[in-house]
Amino acid sequence: MASRPAAQLEGTTIAEVIELLAVLNARSAELAIDHATEEDVARLAAGRDAILAGVTRDEILQGVETFLRALAEAAHQPLLAVISNFLIRVLIELELEIFPESPQVWREWTDALADVRAETVEAMQDRDPERLVNAVEAYHSDAAKRLHRSGIDQRLKLSAPRFSRLMTNLINRA
């Protein structure tokens, strides 16, 4: 039997996770303009660089997770970071479950978003609020379009049998 928090998420779709993460990341970008430290910018850049340097699926996804967590944490809003980091972990785990393991697939996917990740880092470094929010929104928009073109059913629910153990484990760790 699923734990109560897991049961409360069972009607949630992959698309809803992505959509909420996009909203939270846009808010993180707005707040990061005033609150991000040089260390935050360096962690965001390190995530960007790890994605580019990654050879295996796991290395690339570690970079993606570092990049997205750095963005969320640059806002210096603990609740926003906790919720964002949970959704980032959910998304990473779903990607591991759904997408092929082929490093070539992951390289193509992440290379297509390299420019907007670079723009995100540069805009945060320059403390340019409009550029930063636009870059974060472009990142999520481009990723959503690529996901749609991939043929992966974004209406898949987190309660799907293939995700049930994964979700229970994630919630129990949260």
N, C-alpha and C positions, 0 to 999 in steps of 0.2 A: 504494500500500500504506500502511495506517495505521501510525503510529509505535507502538512497543511500549506506552507508557502508554495511548494511545488504544485499542489492542486490548484492554488489560486492563479497560477500562471498557465494552466493547461490550455486555455482558449487562445493564448497569445500566438500570433504568427511570426514567422521570420521577418516579414515586411514591417510589422509593428516594432520589433526590436530595432531594426535598422532606422526606422523613422524617428523613434524616440531618441536614439543615440545621436542622430543628426541634429535634433533640437537641442539636446544637452551640449553637444560640441559647439554649436553656434553660440550658446550662452557662455560656455567656457571661454570662447574666443573673445567675446565682448568684455568679460571680466579680466582676462589675461592682459589686456592692454594696460590696465592700471596696476595689476598685481604680480605679473610674471617677473621673476628674477632672472639674472643672467644664467644661473644654474638651470632654471626651467627651460630657457631657450636652448641651452646646450643639450639638455635631455631630449628635447624635440628634434634637434639636429642629429643627435646620436641615433634616434629611432629611424629618421629618414635615411641616414647612412647605412644602418644595419639592414634595412630593406634592400637597398641597392647592392650591398655586398653579399647578401644571403645567397647561398647556393642550393640549399635544400628547402623543402616546404617548411620545415620546422624553424629554420633560421630566418626565413622570410617572415613567417608569422610572428616570431619573437620580435622582429623589428617593427611590424605593424602594431603589435600590442604595446611596445615601448613608445611608439609615436603617439598613439591614441591616448594612452595613460598620461603621457607628458602634457598633452593638450588639456586634458581634464584637470590635472593637478595644478596647472599654471594659473588657474582661476583663484586658487587658494580659498576655496569654499568646500569644506569637508563633506557636507551632505551631497553636493553636486559630484564631487570626486568619487564618493562611495557608490552612488547609483551608476554613474558613468562606468566606473571600473567593473562593476558587476555585469553590466550590459556588454562591455568590451569582452569580458571573459566568456559570456554566453555566445557572442558572435564568433569569437575565435574557435570555440569548441564546435559550434555548428558548421563552420567552414571546414574544420578537420573531418567532420562526419560526411559532409555533402560533396565537397569538391574533390576532384581527382588528386592523387598524390604527386603527380608529375611535376617536377621542378619547372619544366618548360611552361606549363599552364600557369603556375604561380608567377613566374618571371614575366610572362606576357601581361597578366592581370596587374601586377604591381608596377611594371614599367609604364603602363598606360596612365597611371596616376602620379607618376614621378614629378611632373611639372607642378601640379597643384600642391603636392607635399612640399616641394621646394619653395613655392610661393608662400605657403603657410609659415614656414620657418623665417623667410625673409621679412614678411609682414610683421611677425611678432618681434623680430630683432629691431625693425624700424619703428615699432610702436604705432603702426598705421592701422587704426581700427577698421576702416572700410575695406582695405585690402585683406586684412586678416579674416574678417567675417565672410567676405566674398570667396576667399580661397577655401575656407572650411566648407561653405555651402557648395562650392564647385566640386570639392572632393567627394562629398556625399552624393551629390547629383550624378556625377560621373560613375561612381561605384554602383549606384542603384541602376543606372542605365545598362552597365555592363552585366550586372546580375540578371536583369530582365532578359537581355540578349542571350545569356548563357542557357536559358531554358529551365533553370532551376525554379521549381514552384515555390514562390515566396509566400503562398498561402499555407504552406506546411505549418502545422501547429507544433508548439513545443511539447505537447502531450502525445505526439506521434510515437508509436512504440519504439522506433529507432532512437528517439531522444530521451525516453523516460529515465533511464539510468543516469545519463549525462546530466539532466536537469536536477535530479534528486541530489547527485553528488555536488553539483555547483551550489545549490541552495544550502546544503548541509555545511559546506566550507565557508559560506558567506557570513 
